[in-house]
Structures are given as C-alpha cells and as structure tokens.
Amino acid sequence: MSTSTPSPASLDHAQIQSVRQSIAQHGNDGWDRLWEAGVTPWETGDAQLSLKDLLESGQIDFPKSGHALIPGCGRGFDALLIASKLGLDVLAVDISPLAIDGGKK
Ligand SMILES: C[S@@+](CC[C@H](N)C(=O)[O-])C[C@H]1O[C@@H](n2cnc3c(N)ncnc32)[C@H](O)[C@@H]1O
C-alpha cells in the first residue's frame, strides 16, 4: 500500500488555474509560456511520488531491459528514475524547449 500522498502545500490552486488558462488561451504554446513564467505547480524537483511509490512497491513486474517513452517529461525526473531503477533505455520528450533546457541543468 502506498504511504506517500501529495502534499497539500504543493496544490497551489491559483497556479493550477493559471495552467488551465494558459493552455486554453495559447494551446500548445501555453506550456512554454508556463515554463517561462515559472508557473509549474506540478514540479517537486524530483520524480513524481506516485511513480516512486509504484517502483518501490514491486507491485508491477516492469521489464528490466528495452525502451521507455516518457511523453511530457518536463525536466526529466521521472525519466531519470525509470532509467536508473529499471535500467531501461529512455526517450524523454517535451513540447516545451524551456522544459528540456531545464532538464539539462
Ligand atoms: C503537468 S507537466 C508534467 C511534467 C513532468 N511529467 C513532471 O511530472 O514533472 C506536463 C508536461 O507535458 C508537456 N507537454 C504538454 N503537451 C505536450 C505534448 N503534446 N507533447 C509533449 N509534451 C507535452 C508540458 O510542456 C509539460 O512539461
């Protein structure tokens, strides 16, 4: 059973509203605008807790070789975790060049 839950502090509702508005107003460009403005309420500076929990739980028999595609990878924390924990060859993609640049740092 999972012991980690999202921190309420991470749920900034004003920022989430800004995300919705940016995408509604600018379509796919809305994501890059959000990265540029630093409005990234999903960011924890680490892989998503739910993914960490799932990998640590051993509940799923993930492949130990092969490839993994990580769409919408942001700065790539989930991709790094999947590559390091499972040893998969990861292709991480994001529509925002700023997200990719952030992931290189
Ligand atoms: C909610 S964020 C999650 C980022 C990352 N997965 C994480 O958990 O930190 C969604 C990400 O998907 C990207 N994205 C949105 N639409 C996309 C698309 N059509 N193709 C690739 N990336 C996309 C955004 O730029 C953004 O970085």
The ligand as an SDF file (V2000), in Angstrom:
LIG
                    3D

 27 29  0  0  0  0  0  0  0  0999 V2000
    1.9020   18.7040  -15.9530 C   0  0  0  0  0  0  0  0  0  0  0  0
    3.5030   18.8310  -16.7010 S   0  0  0  0  0  0  0  0  0  0  0  0
    4.3060   17.3340  -16.1040 C   0  0  0  0  0  0  0  0  0  0  0  0
    5.8050   17.3230  -16.3310 C   0  0  0  0  0  0  0  0  0  0  0  0
    6.5410   16.0780  -15.8120 C   0  0  0  0  0  0  0  0  0  0  0  0
    5.9650   14.8480  -16.3540 N   0  0  0  0  0  0  0  0  0  0  0  0
    6.5500   16.0230  -14.3050 C   0  0  0  0  0  0  0  0  0  0  0  0
    5.8430   15.1810  -13.7390 O   0  0  0  0  0  0  0  0  0  0  0  0
    7.2600   16.8400  -13.6800 O   0  0  0  0  0  0  0  0  0  0  0  0
    3.1070   18.4070  -18.3920 C   0  0  0  0  0  0  0  0  0  0  0  0
    4.3060   18.4810  -19.3180 C   0  0  0  0  0  0  0  0  0  0  0  0
    3.9020   17.9900  -20.5860 O   0  0  0  0  0  0  0  0  0  0  0  0
    4.4110   18.8440  -21.6070 C   0  0  0  0  0  0  0  0  0  0  0  0
    3.5100   18.6800  -22.7610 N   0  0  0  0  0  0  0  0  0  0  0  0
    2.2490   19.1300  -22.8890 C   0  0  0  0  0  0  0  0  0  0  0  0
    1.7300   18.7640  -24.0820 N   0  0  0  0  0  0  0  0  0  0  0  0
    2.6930   18.0550  -24.7190 C   0  0  0  0  0  0  0  0  0  0  0  0
    2.7610   17.4180  -25.9810 C   0  0  0  0  0  0  0  0  0  0  0  0
    1.7380   17.4190  -26.8530 N   0  0  0  0  0  0  0  0  0  0  0  0
    3.8980   16.7630  -26.3310 N   0  0  0  0  0  0  0  0  0  0  0  0
    4.9700   16.7440  -25.4640 C   0  0  0  0  0  0  0  0  0  0  0  0
    4.9700   17.3440  -24.2400 N   0  0  0  0  0  0  0  0  0  0  0  0
    3.8390   17.9950  -23.8760 C   0  0  0  0  0  0  0  0  0  0  0  0
    4.4660   20.2340  -20.9730 C   0  0  0  0  0  0  0  0  0  0  0  0
    5.3940   21.1040  -21.5630 O   0  0  0  0  0  0  0  0  0  0  0  0
    4.8390   19.9000  -19.5290 C   0  0  0  0  0  0  0  0  0  0  0  0
    6.2420   19.9090  -19.3370 O   0  0  0  0  0  0  0  0  0  0  0  0
  1  2  1  0
  2  3  1  0
  2 10  1  0
  3  4  1  0
  4  5  1  0
  5  6  1  0
  5  7  1  0
  7  8  2  0
  7  9  1  0
 10 11  1  0
 11 12  1  0
 11 26  1  0
 12 13  1  0
 13 14  1  0
 13 24  1  0
 14 15  1  0
 14 23  1  0
 15 16  2  0
 16 17  1  0
 17 18  1  0
 17 23  2  0
 18 19  1  0
 18 20  2  0
 20 21  1  0
 21 22  2  0
 22 23  1  0
 24 25  1  0
 24 26  1  0
 26 27  1  0
M  CHG  2   2   1   9  -1
M  END
$$$$
